[in-house]
């Protein structure tokens, strides 16, 4: 599929060759684009050995900061179906 993808399908002559968003042609353009570029992208789910499974000192410091955070507020005995006091 040729042409660029766009949401704007105005009468502008410079939009000739565009594919309107949401049409079957637009999705075909997405599939073509992904197929043309997927060989360049590593598989995120591949079994790749990590350089190190341990956290860095900066990561440990950052995560330790969560320990002193207050707990999220808790709403007591509220009926989630009681919208606007209708019940």
RARAGI-V487298 format. One record per backbone hydrogen bond with DSSP energy under -0.5 kcal/mol. CO is the residue of the C=O (numbers start at 1). NH is the residue of the N-H. Records with the same first field share a line. If there is no record, write none. Layout:
CO->NH  NH
This chain:
4->19
6->21
7->9
12->15
13->16
15->18
19->6
20->23
23->27
24->28
25->29
26->30
27->31
28->32
29->33
30->34
31->35
32->36
33->37
34->37  38
37->40
38->41
42->44
43->46
46->48
56->60
57->61
58->62
59->63
60->64
61->65
62->65
63->66
64->67
65->68
66->69
74->76
76->78
78->80
79->82
81->83
82->84
83->86
